[in-house]
Amino acid sequence: MPRWRALFSQYLRWSSTVTQALVLSVITFCIVLPLCCHQVLYSYFFIRSMYLDSMSEEVLRESLNRGQDSLRFWQSASTAAAASSRFNDIARHPELLVTVVTARRNEGRDFHYLLQVMRQLSRIVGGCGDRRCAEVLVCDVESSPQENQDAKLLEAHFRVIRRSPEEQETNRERINTFEREKRDYVFCLRKGWQLVKPKNMVVLEDDALPREDFFTVIKDLLSRRFALHTLYVKLYHPERLQRYWNPEPYRILEWVGLGLVGATALLLTFPYWNPCSFSFTLSVGHLLFFTLYFMAAAELLGRHYLLEVRRLSPQLYAVSPATECCTPAMLYPGNASLRVANYLDGSFCIKGNAKDMVLYHMARTIPGERSHSVEPNLISHIGAYSSVRANPSRPKLL
């Protein structure tokens, strides 16, 4: 018998663990996962050419309908009276202040992102018992002669703060978009603090839609020891950037840990339940194979979907070192909002060095400062149309 045939018969019979590992890998990664995940947005198997356009249109349609519903909600006379009595009067020194930063949108006006966010906040802010979960105000940073109509509508229901006419005139100097966005953010940070001096502050951009457990998780975060020693906690990171294959070291450790736990659990199960008659045992080689198997499966499926399991309880939300990108939802414990305002004031923002990058580098370079992110996200980023950047004719999810 030729040597190659002897090797073939030795290693590729079903009783061989090499054969079993090969068959299991082919079935999992070439058949099962592609069939299950080809319509899963953040999976590696997602077929963009077939599904991205239709899924993007569906999300835009849902957001438009939600925006129109929110417009009718805030325009109704009965809702106006109820909301006005609840939110116009802001208590001093609240445990938590939520400041929503907004500006007029030239594109996507019919989506009424601000109205969507404020409707959601008005609904969930009462879920903390006798006292509402937070005080809420709107910070309208529109500096053009045209009014922010959504913020104008909300004046009957919420406290809306704006720059004085003199401040608006000063703010109209010609500066780049990123520096203007930073200055608007600093204005809202300082104005919110001066107005009520809250114990803690959350700043939301007007397209950051809070999830149902938003206040429950924030309350739990503030009760943890790390909150006393952090400059900020990011409450959102783009889903497409949440993968394991990432420069963030803690994710690599999480990834390896997930693989080891999955591999160990499976190998310990085989002596009691093994319908396919696998020959795997709790040996180093088999443990290594299944660790890599589970790691590959988790990455290809999408870490974003595995993180959703943590929503079972506020205590399961993970806190890790902050990532660079994006500031649509930020928690500033204690008086950290004032320190952030001062840090931002000391930097000039340009493309490639926007306020999120400035904050990230400040937290990493200033002695004693730390920054964190929470996972999974506490908000949904619904802003398909930006108020400060160029927009495509039809935005896409990816």
Secondary structure, DSSP 8 states (H G I E B T S, - for coil): --HHHHHHHHHSSTTSHHHHHHHHHHHIIIIIHHHHHTT-TTSTT--HHHHHHHHHHHHHHHHHHHHHHHHHHHHSHHHHHHHHHHHSS--SS-S-EEEEEE---SS-GGG-HHHHHHHHHHHHTTTTSSS-S-EEEEEE---SSS--HHHHHHTTTSEEE---HHHHHHHTS---HHHHHHHHHHHHHHHHHHHH--SEEEEEETTEEE-TTHHHHHHHHHHSGGGGG-SEEE----GGG--SSSS-HHHHHHHHHHHHHHHHHHHHHTTT--TT-----S-HHHHHHHHHHHHHHHHHH-HHHHHGGGGG-GGG-EEEE--SS--SEEEEETTHHHHHHHHHHTS--BTTB-HHHHHHHHHHHSTT--EEEEES-SEEE--SS-SSS---SS----
